[in-house]
Amino acid sequence: VGVIVLSVAFGLGHIVQGWDAVMTTAVLGAFWAVVYLRRRSTLAPVISHSGFNSLEILRVAITGP
């Protein structure tokens, strides 16, 4: 239940980016929550999240919004 609530909240936190971003980030939030639960550490989800954000910034810089 906690993973679902976290994922929905994480997705809705990105609503200004559009519903496609809400769905994508909700799924990513669920993934990162499961990683946290399995590893009992925030390190892997934080590094994965920052890597994802870095790749998105690079993609936008190369191809545009």
C-alpha positions as CSV (number, residue, x, y, z in Angstrom):
1,V,0.0,0.0,0.0
2,G,2.8,2.4,0.9
3,V,4.5,1.9,-2.5
4,I,1.3,2.7,-4.3
5,V,0.6,5.8,-2.2
6,L,4.2,7.0,-2.7
7,S,4.1,6.4,-6.4
8,V,0.9,8.3,-6.9
9,A,2.1,11.2,-4.9
10,F,5.5,11.2,-6.7
11,G,3.7,11.2,-10.0
12,L,1.3,13.9,-9.1
13,G,4.2,16.0,-8.0
14,H,5.1,16.2,-11.6
15,I,1.7,17.2,-12.9
16,V,3.0,20.6,-14.2
17,Q,4.9,18.5,-16.8
18,G,1.7,16.8,-18.1
19,W,-0.1,13.6,-17.6
20,D,2.5,11.5,-19.5
21,A,5.2,12.7,-17.0
22,V,2.8,11.9,-14.1
23,M,2.5,8.3,-15.4
24,T,6.2,7.9,-16.1
25,T,7.3,9.3,-12.7
26,A,4.7,7.2,-10.9
27,V,6.1,4.1,-12.4
28,L,9.6,5.2,-11.7
29,G,8.6,6.1,-8.1
30,A,7.3,2.6,-7.7
31,F,10.5,1.1,-9.0
32,W,12.6,3.3,-6.7
33,A,10.4,2.5,-3.7
34,V,10.8,-1.3,-4.4
35,V,14.6,-0.8,-4.7
36,Y,14.6,1.0,-1.4
37,L,12.6,-1.8,0.3
38,R,14.8,-4.5,-1.1
39,R,18.1,-2.8,-0.2
40,R,17.0,-0.9,2.9
41,S,19.1,2.1,1.7
42,T,18.2,5.3,0.0
43,L,21.6,5.4,-1.8
44,A,20.6,3.3,-4.9
45,P,17.3,5.1,-5.5
46,V,18.9,8.6,-5.1
47,I,21.7,7.7,-7.5
48,S,19.3,6.2,-10.0
49,H,17.0,9.2,-9.8
50,S,19.9,11.7,-10.3
51,G,21.1,9.6,-13.2
52,F,17.7,9.6,-14.8
53,N,17.4,13.4,-14.3
54,S,20.8,13.9,-15.8
55,L,20.0,11.9,-18.9
56,E,16.7,13.8,-19.3
57,I,18.6,17.1,-19.1
58,L,21.1,15.9,-21.7
59,R,18.2,14.7,-24.0
60,V,16.5,18.0,-23.8
61,A,19.8,19.9,-24.4
62,I,20.4,17.8,-27.5
63,T,16.9,17.4,-29.0
64,G,15.0,20.3,-27.4
65,P,11.8,20.1,-25.4
